[in-house]
């Protein structure tokens, strides 16, 4: 999930990406180090005690200390659980922030029932006055439909002093990053916002929201491949990881699952009922009713039905069928 968020920064070409880690820090750090793109320039800082979003941001800012950064440069703050965020949305957020000379620019969304989210309170001129958390909101403020996504662009030289002025005078006893908005607005600085679709900005807090996010991401991925010329008899029953590569004139039948770093060559037919994990399939191959893991299928091969390709299996331009055939490694 964090890697999807990092990839959303691609259009911004960040000088540095600071990942604030806490619980399970070692596991998260290793995975992100191994899989994050080089252009993200990832650094890690640890929040030992979880004292709120304001505290996490203060800790993250330590990765941008020194003279290497312009005081008026833009700091973008993201949530680690927003995997559907698009690069185009962040590009618009920062472009709006810079063009208007804002001290802060919030990414907001609107929905009929924003229960659980902080509400956006605006000034008469449309600028943002403050963000009020659900638990601290008055009945009138709870009627507001525009909510805070927790994604921001800040001017670096103004963010630091505002963070130092935060207090824990709230029902959670935490440092709220949202309070920075009222601090900056109260000092007379411009605070603007950019609206984005709720479907794109909602976080993942439970397995149900995770399933919804996966469904949306799968639909985006399938649409991209369909527009690139891949044939899918039923996209709803076709599952493709974002790390998979597919060649030209490929047909995917229902029940196909392509996972990990799997690559499919040109003019292949895959499926029905195929699961390939970290496999490579050469051009002009047919794979049906098959499971493969870390296997290599040469061009012109026919694999299945009912074949199992174990780790290290190599199929060289041949026909491999079941029942339940296991291709030997090498």
C-alpha positions in Angstrom: 0.0 0.0 0.0 2.8 2.4 0.9 4.5 1.7 -2.5 1.3 2.7 -4.4 1.4 6.0 -2.5 5.1 6.5 -3.3 4.4 5.8 -7.0 1.7 8.5 -6.9 4.6 11.1 -6.5 6.1 10.3 -9.9 5.0 13.5 -11.7 6.3 15.6 -8.8 9.9 14.2 -9.2 10.6 14.7 -5.4 14.1 15.6 -4.2 13.5 13.3 -1.3 10.6 11.1 0.1 10.6 10.7 3.8 8.7 7.6 5.0 7.7 7.9 8.7 7.7 4.4 10.2 6.5 3.1 13.6 5.0 -0.3 14.4 6.7 -2.9 12.3 9.3 -0.4 11.2 12.0 -2.9 10.2 9.6 -4.9 8.0 8.2 -1.8 6.3 11.7 -0.3 5.8 13.1 -3.4 4.1 10.2 -3.8 1.8 10.1 -0.2 0.7 13.9 -0.1 0.2 13.7 -3.2 -2.0 10.8 -2.1 -4.1 10.6 1.7 -4.2 11.6 3.4 -7.5 15.0 5.1 -7.5 13.5 8.5 -8.5 11.7 8.7 -5.2 14.9 9.1 -3.2 13.4 7.4 -0.1 14.7 8.1 3.4 13.2 6.7 6.7 12.5 8.3 10.0 11.0 6.6 13.0 8.1 7.8 15.2 8.8 5.8 18.4 5.7 7.0 20.2 2.5 7.6 18.1 1.5 11.0 19.3 -0.6 12.1 16.4 -0.3 13.3 12.8 1.3 16.6 13.8 4.0 14.7 15.6 4.6 12.3 12.7 5.0 15.3 10.4 7.4 17.0 12.7 9.5 13.8 12.7 9.3 13.5 9.0 10.5 17.1 8.6 13.9 16.1 10.1 14.7 14.4 6.8 14.6 17.9 5.1 16.9 19.7 7.5 20.0 21.6 6.3 20.8 24.0 3.4 19.9 21.6 0.6 16.3 22.8 0.4 14.8 26.1 -0.6 12.9 27.7 2.3 9.9 28.3 0.0 10.0 24.7 -1.4 6.9 22.6 -1.2 6.5 19.8 1.3 3.8 17.3 0.4 2.3 15.3 3.3 0.6 12.0 2.3 -1.2 9.2 4.2 0.4 5.7 3.8 -3.0 4.1 3.3 -4.3 5.8 0.2 -3.3 3.4 -2.6 -5.8 4.8 -5.2 -4.3 8.3 -5.2 -3.4 9.3 -8.8 -0.2 11.1 -9.9 -2.3 13.6 -11.8 -4.1 14.6 -8.6 -0.9 15.4 -6.7 0.4 17.3 -9.7 -2.7 19.5 -9.6 -2.4 19.9 -5.8 1.1 21.2 -6.0 0.5 23.3 -9.2 -2.4 25.0 -7.5 -0.4 25.5 -4.3 2.5 27.2 -6.1 0.4 29.2 -8.5 -1.7 30.8 -5.7 1.2 31.4 -3.4 -0.5 29.4 -0.6 1.0 28.7 2.8 -0.9 25.4 2.7 -3.2 23.7 0.2 -5.5 20.8 1.2 -6.7 18.0 -0.8 -10.4 17.6 0.0 -13.4 15.5 -1.1 -17.1 15.7 -0.8 -19.6 12.9 0.1 -23.0 12.7 1.6 -21.9 11.0 4.8 -18.4 12.0 5.9 -18.7 10.4 9.3 -15.3 9.9 10.9 -13.6 12.5 8.9 -12.5 16.1 9.7 -14.7 18.8 8.2 -13.5 21.7 6.1 -14.6 25.1 7.5 -14.2 27.9 5.0 -14.0 31.7 5.2 -16.6 33.8 3.3 -14.1 34.2 0.4 -13.7 30.5 0.0 -10.3 30.1 1.6 -9.9 27.4 4.3 -10.3 28.7 7.8 -9.7 25.4 9.7 -10.3 21.7 9.9 -12.4 20.4 12.7 -12.2 16.7 13.6 -15.3 14.6 13.9 -15.1 14.2 17.7 -14.5 17.9 18.2 -17.1 19.3 15.8 -20.3 21.1 16.6 -23.7 19.9 15.2 -23.5 22.6 12.5 -20.0 21.6 11.6 -21.0 17.9 11.3 -23.4 18.9 8.6 -20.6 20.0 6.3 -20.1 17.5 3.5 -16.5 18.5 2.5 -13.9 16.5 4.4 -10.2 16.6 4.8 -8.3 13.7 3.1 -5.1 14.2 5.2 -3.1 15.1 2.1 -1.5 18.6 2.0 1.0 20.8 0.3 2.9 23.2 2.6 5.5 25.9 2.2 8.5 24.6 4.0 9.5 27.7 5.8 6.0 28.2 7.2 5.2 24.5 8.1 8.0 24.2 10.7 7.0 27.1 12.9 3.4 26.1 12.7 4.2 22.6 13.8 6.1 23.9 16.8 2.9 25.8 17.9 0.7 22.7 18.1 -0.8 21.6 21.4 -2.5 18.5 22.6 -5.6 20.4 23.8 -8.1 18.0 22.2 -10.2 14.9 23.0 -7.4 12.6 21.8 -4.5 14.3 23.6 -2.5 14.2 20.4 -0.8 16.7 18.1 -3.2 17.2 15.1 -1.7 18.2 11.8 -5.0 19.7 11.0 -4.4 22.4 13.6 -1.6 23.7 11.4 -4.3 24.9 9.0 -6.0 27.2 11.6 -2.6 28.4 12.8 -1.5 29.5 9.3 -5.0 31.0 8.5 -5.0 32.8 11.8 -1.6 34.4 10.9 -3.2 35.8 7.7 -1.6 33.3 5.3 -3.5 31.9 2.3 -4.9 28.4 2.7 -6.5 26.9 -0.3 -7.8 23.5 -1.4 -8.2 21.2 -4.4 -11.1 18.7 -4.5 -10.6 15.1 -5.7 -13.1 12.2 -6.0 -13.8 10.4 -2.7 -13.1 7.1 -4.4 -9.5 8.2 -5.0 -8.8 9.7 -1.6 -10.4 7.4 1.0 -8.0 5.5 3.2 -8.0 1.7 4.0 -8.9 1.0 7.6 -10.3 -2.5 7.5 -10.6 -5.6 5.2 -13.8 -4.3 3.6 -12.2 -1.0 2.5 -9.1 -3.0 1.4 -11.3 -5.2 -0.8 -13.0 -2.1 -2.3 -9.6 -0.5 -3.0 -8.3 -3.7 -4.6 -11.4 -3.9 -6.9 -10.9 -0.3 -8.0 -7.1 -0.8 -8.6 -7.8 -4.0 -10.5 -10.4 -2.2 -12.7 -7.8 0.6 -13.5 -5.1 -2.0 -14.3 -7.4 -4.0 -16.6 -8.6 -0.9 -18.4 -5.1 0.2 -19.1 -4.2 -3.2 -20.6 -7.5 -3.4 -22.6 -6.7 0.0 -24.1 -3.2 -1.2 -25.0 -4.6 -4.1 -27.0 -4.9 -7.0 -24.6 -8.1 -9.1 -25.0 -9.9 -10.1 -21.9 -13.0 -12.3 -22.3 -14.2 -11.2 -18.8 -12.3 -8.4 -17.1 -14.2 -9.0 -13.9 -12.6 -12.5 -13.7 -9.1 -11.4 -14.7 -6.6 -10.4 -12.0 -3.3 -8.6 -13.0 -0.8 -7.1 -10.6 0.5 -3.6 -11.4 4.0 -5.1 -11.6 3.1 -7.5 -14.5 4.1 -6.8 -18.1 2.1 -8.1 -21.1 3.1 -8.1 -24.8 1.1 -7.5 -28.0 -2.0 -9.4 -29.1 -2.4 -11.4 -25.9 -5.7 -13.0 -25.0 -6.6 -13.6 -21.3 -9.4 -16.0 -20.5 -11.5 -15.9 -17.3 -9.9 -17.1 -14.1 -6.4 -15.8 -15.1 -4.3 -14.4 -12.2 -0.9 -12.8 -13.1 1.0 -11.8 -10.1 4.4 -10.4 -9.0 7.0 -9.9 -11.7 5.3 -12.1 -14.3 5.9 -11.2 -17.9 3.8 -12.4 -20.9 5.2 -12.3 -24.4 3.5 -11.4 -27.6 0.6 -13.4 -29.1 0.0 -15.6 -26.1 -3.2 -17.2 -24.9 -3.4 -17.4 -21.1 -6.2 -19.2 -19.3 -8.8 -20.2 -18.3 -7.9 -20.8 -14.7 -4.3 -19.9 -14.6 -2.2 -18.5 -11.8 1.3 -17.4 -12.6 3.6 -15.9 -9.9 6.9 -14.4 -10.9 6.9 -16.3 -14.2 8.0 -15.5 -17.7 6.1 -16.7 -20.8 7.7 -16.5 -24.2 6.0 -15.4 -27.4 3.3 -17.6 -29.1 2.7 -19.7 -26.0 -0.6 -21.2 -24.7 -1.1 -21.7 -20.9 -4.4 -23.2 -19.6 -5.5 -24.7 -16.3 -2.0 -24.2 -14.8 -0.3 -23.0 -11.7 3.3 -21.7 -11.9 5.7 -20.1 -9.5 9.1 -18.7 -10.6 9.0 -20.7 -13.8 10.2 -19.9 -17.3 8.1 -20.9 -20.3 9.9 -20.7 -23.6 8.3 -19.4 -26.8 6.0 -21.6 -28.7 5.1 -23.8 -25.7 1.8 -25.3 -24.7 1.3 -25.8 -21.0 -1.7 -27.5 -19.5 -4.2 -28.5 -18.7 -3.5 -29.4 -15.1 0.2 -28.7 -15.0 2.1 -27.4 -12.0 5.4 -25.5 -12.6 7.4 -25.3 -9.5 10.1 -22.8 -8.6 12.9 -22.9 -11.2 10.9 -24.9 -13.7 11.9 -24.4 -17.4 9.7 -25.3 -20.3 11.5 -25.1 -23.7 9.1 -24.9 -26.7 7.3 -28.0 -25.8 3.9 -29.3 -24.7 3.5 -29.9 -21.0 0.2 -31.4 -19.8 -1.4 -33.2 -16.8 -2.9 -34.8 -15.0 -1.1 -32.7 -12.4 2.3 -32.8 -14.2 5.1 -31.0 -12.3 7.8 -29.7 -14.6 11.3 -30.4 -13.3 13.6 -27.6 -12.4 16.2 -26.9 -15.0 
